[in-house]
Amino acid sequence: MRAEYIDHLGDDLRVVNAARVSFNKESKWEADHSVRQELSDKDKKLINYLSNNNHFTPFTHPIITIRETVPIFVARQRFKHVVGFTYNEVSRRYVTDDREYFRPDRWRKSAENVKQGSSEEPIDTPSYGDMFLEKVIDTCEYHYKQLLKEGVCPEQARMVLPQCLYTSYYVTGSLAAWARAYQLRIDKHAQREIQILAEEWSKIIEPLFPVSWNALTNDLKS
């Protein structure tokens, strides 16, 4: 799983002033004592108050764009997050090269006490899973290439490609939307692969919005 920063709009001060506009007020950065600008203690307390009391709209004004590269089975979970996000994905109707496949670092056992998900315990015969996956990839690759060679259009030939194929897309969302997605996907009941993706979001977003991101996600961090 890969997450690449593209750009963003706004900062912690944007969150503060989106809230303070209710009283026709505006905050400024504290006087710089270093290269980094700092919020006043009063503004930091406001951000924590907003988060703790579920006043989410001030957090919808900052925007972050990230390019994510994940296997298809993870992308389909990711795309369930609709509110506050927009997506543009690589299309296999047009792109027939640059195929990359996901291989798990270990195969996990199913969890007996839940209807979905997995345990952290690896299976006893990981080599079988590795061997079988490689066979599937090789078979799908062969037939995909043959279909294209026979003149089948890419939009139909792609049907034989496996779910472990990587896809890539731009995703743009508000800070509030990213925090909501993070809350759901970092949870221990989420699929481990998407937990890893959520960890990558945090690495990108926290330096951009240190006060707001900490307020929105602090109780979720180990």
N, C-alpha and C positions, 0 to 999 in steps of 0.2 A: 504494500500500500504506500502510495506517495501523495503528498499534499504540497503544492507549490504556491507560495504567495504571489499574487498578481498585483493587486493594488488595494487601497482602501480610502474611505472618505470619513473624516471626522476623528475625534479623539475623546478622552474622558471629559474635557471641557465642553464638548458638544452635548454630551449627556446632561451635564449640570445645567447648561443654559436652556436646553429644551424643557427642563423642569422649571427653572426660574422664570421663564417667560410668562407663566401663569400670573405672576405678580408684577410683570413688566420690569423684571430685574435682570441683571447680567453680571456674571462673574468674570474675572480675569485670571490669568496665570499668576502665581506667586512670583515675586522678583527672582530672577535666575541667580542661583549661587553656584551653578555649574552649567554644563551644556544642556542638561536635561531640565525641561520645564516641570514644575510641580503644582499640584492643586493645593489650595489652602486646606487646612484641617476641617474647616466648616463645609467645604465642598465635598471632601472625602466622606464626611458623615452623611451628607445628603445622598450621595450615591448608595451608600449602605442602607440608608432608610428606604430609598426607592426599591431596592432589591428585596429587602426583608418584608416589605409591605405590598409586594407584587404590583408596583406601579411600573409597568413594563414599557409604556409608550416612549419615555425619554430614551430608552435603549434601542428604539427602532430607527433612530435618525442616523447613527453611524452605519456605514456599509463596508463589507469586506468581500473581495473576490479572490477565490482560490481555485487552482486547477488540481483536480483529484484524478489519480490514475489507480484504478482498483479492478479486481476481477468482476465480471458481470454479475455474479451472484451477490456481491457486496453492493454494487451500484443499484441493484433493484431494491435493496433495503434502504439505501441512501435516498432514493428518489421518493420514498414515502413522506419525506419531509418537504411539504409543499408550501405551507403558509410562511411567507417572508423570504422565500427562495425563488430563484429562477435558474434554469439549467440550459446549456448548449453542449451536446455530446458529439464526439467523433462518430461519423456515420459510415457503417460498413456497406451502405449502398454505393458509396463513392470510393472508399479506401479499401484496398485489397492487400496492402503490404503492411509492414511494421507490426506483425502479430507477435504478441508476447503472452506467455502463459504463467499463471500463478501455481506455485508448488508449495504446499504447507510445510512448515518446518517440523511438524509432528502431526500424527493422526490421533484425535481425541476420542475417547469412549463416549457413548451416549449416557446421559444422566438418567438414572432410574427414577428419581423423585420429581422430575419435571416433564411436561409434555413436549417441550422444545428445548433446544440448547444442548449443551454438552458438559461433561465433567472436565476437570483439568488432568485427569489420568490418561496417559497415552495408551493406545492399543498395544497388544503384546506382539503383533507381527507387522510393524511399520513398513517393512520391506515390501510386503504384498501390496499395500496401498500405493507406495511409490511406483512399483512396477506396473500396477494396473492403470494408474493415472498416465504414465508415460505411453502406455499402449493406446489409451483413448486419444491422447493428444496426437500421436503419430498417425493413427487411423483417420481422425477427423481432418488433420492437415492434408493427408494424401487425397482424400475424397474431395475436399474443398478445392485443391489445386486442379484435380481432374475435371470437376464441374466447370471451373473457369476455362480450362483448356478446351472443353467441348463447346464453349460459347454460352454457357448459362450465365445470366446476368448476376452481378454481385449481390443484389438485394434478395435473390433466392438462394444463391450458393451459400450465403452466410448462415443459413438454417442449420447446417451440419457442424458448425463450430461449437465447441463446448463452453459451459458456463465459467470455466476457469480462465477463459480468454480475458486479457486486460482490456478495459475500455477507459476512455479519458474524456473529461468534460470540464467546462467552466461552470462554477456555481457561485452566484452572487446572492448575498443575503444580509439582512440587518443584524446588528450585534445581538439583539433580542432573539432572533431566529437561530443564530449560531449557538447561543447559550442553551436554548431549549433543546436543540438537536444533541448538543453535548451531554446535557443532563440525562437524556434517554439512552444514548449510545455508549456512555462510559459505565453505565450500570452493569453490575456483575451478571445480570441475566441476559444481557445483549450478547450477540455472537462475538466471539473473541476477535475475529478479523475486523469487525466494524469498531470494536473498542480501540484497536490499534489505530484506526483512522481517526477516531475522536481524539486520541492523544496527540496526533499530528496537528489537528485544528488548534488545540490549546497552545502548542509550541509556537504557532504563528500568531494567534490573536492576543495572547497574554502580554507580549511586549508592546503591542499597539495600544491596548486599553488596560493597563495594569490594575488600575483601581476598580474599574467597572467589571472586568473579567473575574477578578478575585471576589468581588461582591456577589456576582451571579453564580459562581461555581465553587466557592471556598469549601462548602460542606461536602463536596463530592470528591475532593482531593485526598489522597492517602497521606 
